Amino acid sequence: MKKEQFIKELQKLDVKNKDVITLYNEISSLAMQCAGDITPTEGKRNAYYLSMEFLIGRSFYNNLMELGVLAQTQKILTDKGVDINVFEEIEDAALGNGGLGRLAACFLDSAAGLGLPLHGYGIRYKYGLFKQAFKNGCQVELPDDWQKFGDPWSIRRAGEKRVIKYADMEVTAVPYDMPVFGKRINRLRLFQAEGSEEAQKISEYLYPADDTEEGKILRIRQEYFFSAATVAELLENFVKHNGGDFNNFPEYNVIQLNDTHPVMAIAEFIRQLTSDYKLAFPDALRIAKNTFAYTNHTVLPEALETWNEEYIRKILPEIADIIVELSLYAKREQAECGSAEAEEMAIYKNGRFYMANLAVYVAKKVNGVAKLHTEILKSSTFKAANKIYPGKFQNKTNGITHRRWLELCNVELCELIDSAIGTDWRGNISGLEKLNGCTEKFAEQFTAVKAAKKHSLLKYIADKEGIKIPDNFLVYAQVKRLHEYKRQLMTAFAILELYFGLKDGTITDFQPSVFVFGAKSAPSYKRAKAIIKFINEIASKVNSDPETSGLLRVVFVCNYNVSYAEKIVAGSDVSLQVSTAGLEASGTGNMKFMMNGAVTCGTMDGANIEIVELAGRHNNYIFGATVEDLTAVKENGYNPADYLKGAAGRAVETLVDGTFSDGGDGSFKELYDSLLTYKDPDNYFVLLDLNSYVKSLLQINSDYKDKKSFAVKQLNNVANSAYFSSDRTIAEYSREIWELY
Ligand SMILES: *Cc1c(COP(=O)(O)O)cnc(C)c1O
């Protein structure tokens, strides 16, 4: 970065009569010009991260921070009469859905920060994840036209476009490069589909509706589109820089598949090697086996991708042939297995392709994203494969980049940390552990920092949502995608129990509290949408009740995204991480809260387990059934109605007793039935854990009375959060999978 030049040009910049978007584009372009080019990587081993999602968020502040000019930019703009916060008008680039996409963005940040050559490859969607609005408390989706603010952080590389062929059409893939700044400059390359109207559709939407054949085929086109463009580029570059002996390809390239969405890249890699470069199939397969690695992100059966062979054959016949061929090779290799095991590992059965099994077969390493999740992969989901491929499965507990999730979003806390332990931790995050020696000493100052961040959060919520919450409230937050397994509904019931308890006097001595929700539901996920509506109904009732509104409030923030998350994690006291044990692969929201000093109120699931292992169970609040408990409960036959006695029953009955209205669509009754009357009711064990959840929330509430000791708990979480920096995660991937040097 030519800092001096940037500063000089910025000082000269005329800001008069320019709107925010113009200024945003001019300042960003200036930074891009001064930043320099992507660091060359020829002759070295590079890692490539293929992902359908990159949930980048806002680039402006983060990039200026990475380039080391954020503070100066703020000052220069202030002198010119421009408040740097005006750029919050620029909306997020939400080219992802949730955790998996945000992880990809954090990984790129950490790799650049550590000076490792890791490059992202994905799709440049015209519209990102929808913008959420509420109408009568229900979610409505609006298109997210993120490019309307301009895209000054991307460079179009028209000279490097290439044609992607399907049986029925040709599409041009045009790369756009976003530099990722750090110790080196890495590349996030997103491909845009160009050509006919049909062709352009491929990069129009993130996750187009796939409930029809047409929708499914579009999804397959998308997955193939960026996989094929990436593979073609890597093979071509290899020939250009490293000669034509593909046996050496894995020396220079490793490809990490972020979940199964890019698994088509394996088949395409073999297709290009055999058709375009004339290698024999077994040779191509051997090279693929030394090149690819695969990350699994979920054990929910409905999320493990399978494709109808017919659909793939229709638009990509050669790919279908290769997958069938791969399944035969796999079967031969796995011949010693029993038939149940063979069935479990099958890549091709009953006319369907099993993409996770394909990935597991070819990948040199397969990793889960938290200790418990990896154990579940090894002992259950991929049990047979783990047996015949010992050493293939590894754990890589997720992380978050502490640059965005601490240094950018909580400048005040960082300054306090500096004053306590010096600034070395900023260069090497493990230095944060030094805080462990002085959490008592800095508790009071921490309370002041938390109060300031809470004040900004609550002010932001008041401006945005029109709901005013006093600064002295204890803030509980549950922000994440809306899904039944994440159990926002359980929090809703818990709030109702608190509300009724406050009204009838069974709960006394209660510290004023607010529950903050943020979540988008998949547009076609009816039950999740009903939960949003239910929580909004609870919010209007609770907030407008003069008997309780001084003690309890509820707010469901609209359009939760990365930028909102930056404010919420910094300003909250309690992080609600209450998924059904065994179902949240890792979670990364939990880590963001921890690093900003919120205590975790959660189940023994995903990375929560590692959080309390490191920060101490006494500094957090663990409740509910464990994986082992649930196994026993299932064996004994679970009857949720057994858990409806007393307060819980009253809370659950509000779904059907007329307390709240679903607007007449029957969706609250349907929620009720899913918990109590359907076959296998309450699949996610909401009622089983509700009672202990409420107890845990009340314990927190009571502990909060002693501000000092609560602050010590919170600071102990900060002090032990270094492990959850994605710098640690990336260092592990780099050493144990990618072997970058
Ligand atoms: C971190 C993050 C997530 C992931 O949250 P979980 O609680 O781990 O599910 C989802 N969405 C956004 C915007 C995030 O920043």
The ligand as a Tripos MOL2 file, in Angstrom:
@<TRIPOS>MOLECULE
LIG
   15    15     1     0     0
SMALL
NO_CHARGES

@<TRIPOS>ATOM
      1 C1        -21.5440  -15.2570   11.9440 C.3       1 LIG1
      2 C2        -22.7560  -15.1010   11.1330 C.ar      1 LIG1
      3 C3        -23.6230  -16.1910   10.9510 C.ar      1 LIG1
      4 C4        -23.3990  -17.5340   11.5990 C.3       1 LIG1
      5 O1        -24.0370  -17.5290   12.8600 O.3       1 LIG1
      6 P1        -24.2920  -18.8770   13.6910 P.3       1 LIG1
      7 O2        -24.8000  -18.3620   14.9910 O.co2     1 LIG1
      8 O3        -22.9720  -19.5430   13.8240 O.co2     1 LIG1
      9 O4        -25.2750  -19.6650   12.9490 O.co2     1 LIG1
     10 C5        -24.7620  -16.0070   10.1980 C.ar      1 LIG1
     11 N1        -25.0470  -14.8240    9.6350 N.ar      1 LIG1
     12 C6        -24.2450  -13.7480    9.8070 C.ar      1 LIG1
     13 C7        -24.6240  -12.4590    9.1730 C.3       1 LIG1
     14 C8        -23.0690  -13.8510   10.5410 C.ar      1 LIG1
     15 O5        -22.2710  -12.7780   10.6860 O.3       1 LIG1
@<TRIPOS>BOND
     1     1     2 1
     2     2     3 ar
     3     2    14 ar
     4     3     4 1
     5     3    10 ar
     6     4     5 1
     7     5     6 1
     8     6     7 2
     9     6     8 1
    10     6     9 1
    11    10    11 ar
    12    11    12 ar
    13    12    13 1
    14    12    14 ar
    15    14    15 1
@<TRIPOS>SUBSTRUCTURE
     1 LIG1         1 GROUP 0 **** ****
